[in-house]
Every structure is written in structure tokens, then in C-alpha cells.
Amino acid sequence: MDPTERIRAQLTLSDQSQLRALREFLSWASPGARVLQIQRLDMLTLLAPGGALLATVRMLPEFLSPRETLTITIAIDGTSVTLTATNIAEVLPALNTLIS
């Protein structure tokens, strides 16, 4: 895969009221990525090269930490994983596989 090729990841949250906060966090945390909010689908789409996408995912526990019950489901090419404040170590290998 071309390292500059953008990957599309769709993010959904267990609490839709946090969607705007996540969009703002991602806009700040991943300047090399494009963050789009799709209102009618209640999700965010993140477009980024693979390395930038992984770096962004590694920052998500920072967003999730104060929101202990919140989960983020990340879907890439029809395969999804669910991220919580405590499971990044288990989820990261699966995301590496999806992105590469």
C-alpha cells in the first residue's frame, strides 16, 4: 500500500452526544487528517494516510479516559473494532492489520 494513500475510517460512538467533542478532538489531534461529520448517519469519517491514522488512534484513549463508559467503534473496509479507555493494547494490532 502506498504510504501516502488516504484510508477512510468511520467512527461511531456509544453516546452520540459526544460526537462533536470527538470531532473537535480529532481536528486538534490529527492535523494531517481530514475529519468529516456526517450528520444524518451520526458518525465521523476520518481520512488520513495509514501512519497518521494509527497515530490518531493511539491518542483516542486520551479522549476516552474521562469518559469511562464511552466506546468508539472504528470501521475500515467493512471490518470494525471497538475501542475503550482501557483496551488500546488489544485493539491496536487489529487496526495495524486493517490499515496495512
N, C-alpha and C positions, 0 to 999 in steps of 0.2 A: 504494500500500500504506500502511496506517495505521502511522505510526512507532512506535506502542506495541504493535502486533501482535507476538506472540512467534513466532519462527521456530524450527523444530526442525532441529538439525544432529546427525547421527550421526557419531561419531568412532571409528575403529578404528586400531589401532597394528600396526606390523610386529613388535613384540615385546610380547606380551601381559603379560609380567611388569612392564611399565611402566604398566599401566592404572591401578593405584591411585595411583601418583605423579602421573599426569596428572590424575586426579580431584581430588586434593588441590591441585595447582597451579591448576586451573581454579576451584575453590571460593574460593581466595585471590585470583586474578587477575580474576575477574569476579563481583563481589558482586551485580550486577544480573541475573545469570543463574541458572538452576536447572541443576544438574549431577546427572544420574541415571546410576548404573551398572547396566547390565543384565547380570547375572552369566551367564546361560545363553547370551547372544549375544556375550560378550566385547567389549563396546563401551560407549561413553559416549554419552548423549544430552544435548545442551546446548539448553536453551530460553531464548531471550533476544530482546529487540527487535533489529531489524536493526543499529542503531548499536552496541549493546553486543556483539553477535556479532562485528562487524568489529573492534572494539577488542580483544576476546579473541583473535581470530585473529592480530592484529598482535603479541600478546605470546607466541604459541607458539614463535617462534624462540628465545626466552629458555629455554624448556623443552627444546627440541631441541638447542641449542648444545653442551652437554656430552655429548650422546648422538648423536654424528655419524652413526651408521648407522641411527638410528630414523626412521621415516616415520609421518606421521599422515594418514589418508585421511578427508576431510570430505565427507559426503554430505548434500545438501539437495534434497528433492523428486526423488530418483532420479538426480540428477547429482552426480558426485563429482570431487574434485580431491585430489591428493596433495601434502602439504607436507613439506619437508625443512628442515634448518637453513639452507640457502642459497638456496631458491627462492621466498621470500615475495614478491619483487617481481614474479615471473611469475604467481604464483597469486592474488594479491590482486585484480587486475582481474576474473578469472573469478568469484571469490567475491562481489565487488560486484554483478556481473550476477545471480548466483543469489539474492542477498538482496534486491535491489530489484525 
